[in-house]
Amino acid sequence: MKRYITILLALVAVNTWAIMPNDGGCKNLQNFFRNVQGFGRLGYSIGGTAPLGMPAEIRSLNKFILQPNVSFGADLIKPTSKHWGILAGIHFENKAMHIDATVKNYHMKITQGGETLEGVFTGKNDSHAVAWMFTVPIQCVYMVNDKWKIKFGPYFSYLTNCGFDGFAYDGYLRVDDPTGAKVLLGSTDEERGNYDFNEDVRKCQLGIGVGVDYFFTRKFGVYADLNWGLSGYFKAHFKTLDQTLYPIYGTLGIAYRFK
Amino acid sequence: MNFLKHKVSVAVAVVIVAGVLTSCFKEEPLNAECDIEKAWVHVSDVDSYFYNVTDTLIEVISTDDKIVFTMRDGVDVTALAPQFTITDGATITPASGSVQDFSKGPVTYTVTSQDGKWQRSYTVECNRVAHYITEVMNFDFEHFELNPSNQAYYIWHNILPDGTLGDDWATGNGGFRLSRRSAKPEEYPTIVLENGYDGHGVMLITRSTGELGKISGKPIAAGNMFLGKFNLSKALTKTMEATEFGIPFTQKPLRLSGYYQYSPSSPFIDKNFNEYPDRIDAGDIYSVLYINHDRNGNPVVLYGDNVLSSDLIVAVARVKDIKETNGQWVNFDIEFEYRRDIDMDLLANRGYNLTLVFSSSIEGATFEGAIGSTLKVDKVRLTCETKE
């Protein structure tokens, strides 16, 4: 995966080099910005913070509750040739998720106040993730024509408000391993196993985005992006879940060209 | 026509999306568990083998690896064929229903999980009990050990009428371990008292269950000890049912005596950590005799919420007002109060259960009490009627 990031960064660097003013000065800077295009965006994201490849322990998805995943921000595109350009921007967005899944023999390890309860859980699990963040995309743009643009490149995010909590319910935990004590979990607040991993969420994330812009007038357009997280949602020391969770979200929205 | 085309394309899209979604889910993993869930013995003449029909079937608690059938004294156990309900897909050797000789002691059965990765061993034995008449039953708390399966906390053994050690004492220590995994054996709610009234005694301390206990709404664990079974599987859900009070008892109890020390702590809190400055914690010591079957012949065990209130209770002996003793041993000697007549035939046929309960916080079952309240108990005597 690291290699792909390196290649992408190299592509971006080559493009950046191509657009850099050759000699300094205000005039050159003005020249530089002469053909820069500016866009405002407002979109809605849908997706999940999920393992890559569904582990066999996850048996079914019972509920997928839509979240207030708005995304808004601005991008600048500097054309470097007739078809190519480079995009940089800043977005403020939420990548939240609320799901309810049925699991079987799902290994988990809950740590709270220095105490750990570890085992395999069979039953239902309700998870809720919130992640408000600033995202900076740096992308190569291929401008097919006046209407269509294709974008791809890395993005970096910094989470300002995040959390991951939920509860295991209507099932049982085998303490330590499948031969351990069987502890039933019910469905009321007191009978279920609540967890809260807010402290363990990684604040800085990076990933790869691909997207398409379609402008039906000179000013107004729509866009579709797919942002694929390459860094795990939790910090490296987090061992509660066996799988690393990656935020994978698609965004649909409207774009407005202001420059 | 166009409309129909549209419908068809929507249908196709739905099928594709559904297909993609379902293909995400892998094939169900094989079962990893390997429990004996139930064990039963089928004999042609039940009444000559067993005291009660219900003794032929045992529901096995997940933490138990010892299955004991209680039978009449002197019956032939050289060729019995116990049968088992085990986890789906698991296998058991020797086979369920195979004829085994139980006269030479316990027979070991091994269960292997469906996925082949896990195994559990169980011993099955047929305990032929004679009808002993003991005037005074002694509970001195001298026989204890670290739980053999995890070495995490102490368990106690009682002395059976034939002089062997029984497993009738239970505590909530196993439940405490769910929330305080790092606790040392002496940090559990029920621990060994080195210097009791005479030799060792038992010490019960109301403990904090820490952050994990707090998030499950059970912030304290009272020290408790009782004759019966602790069913860990219910510790987080039907908590009151985790304490299964009582063991079959074949004599008429008359008096309960012994020694205790009590020291209430403060502040008194409830399960939401609200403090009650006016309430002072108290200890609890009692014994209850009850009928262990309902009118339809189904086995009954009393739980935390009905052990002192059930209609099936025959007699109760409860020490009143266990409060601060200032480090002194206090003697108690109380009579059983009979609420109804006792049926001697039923008694001889194991139709009654008796429990004996100690708790460091009288409201501990509902998670109310003071962290640190301490009850010490030793040299408990149960005096029974000896005239036949």
Interface residues (C-beta under 8 A of the other chain):
Chain A: M54 P55 A56 E57 I58 R59 S60 L61 K104 N105 I110 Q112 G113 G114 E115 T116 L117 V120 Y172 R174 V175 D177 P178 T179 A181 K182 V183 L184 L185 G186 D189 E190 E191 G193 N194 Y195 D196
Chain B: L21 C24 F25 K26 E27 E28 P29 A32 E33 C34 D35 S62 T63 S113 W118 Q119 R120 G174 L178 S179 R180 R181 S182 G210 E211 L212 I215 S216 G217 K218 L232 S233 K234 A235 L236 T237 K238
